[in-house]
Amino acid sequence: MELIQMESNRVERYADARLEVDFPTQSVLLDGEAVHLTRMEFGLLSQLAHSPGEIVPRDSLMLNVWGYGPGIQSRTLDVHLRRLRIKLGSYSRSHIETVCGLGYRLQPAKALQALSALASLVASAVSG
């Protein structure tokens, strides 16, 4: 996992063994393939990717992505997170973690996990 920082206070890119997020261009690659996200889905993923491995509180996501203060009760985060998980497929099941009562965490993919997924893919292609 790497965060590339071009200026002293600005992170330009997040990358792990499977996922790349380019913040300035708002582009996402998963296993080398482009993933098309809405502005809000990208905002949500961006917030998580800026703090990989750390719990990002729900209130923080609501404020930073939608501008909603802590008193606002809304299911919009849940809906957008569900759509983001669908678009990221198997990656999201393993790496976007819900921490009950606290928030959400992006767990970076390790190279070994990526190799294991690739081996499974090759094995199914050979046997199919």
Buried (B, 14 or more C-beta within 10 A) or exposed (E): BEBEEEEEEEBBBBBBBBBBBBBEEEBBBBBEEEBEBEEBBBBBBBBBBBBBEEBBEBBBBBBBBBEBEEEEEEEBBEEBBEBBBEBBEEBBEBBBBEEEEEBBBBBBBBEEBBEEBEEEEEEEEEEE
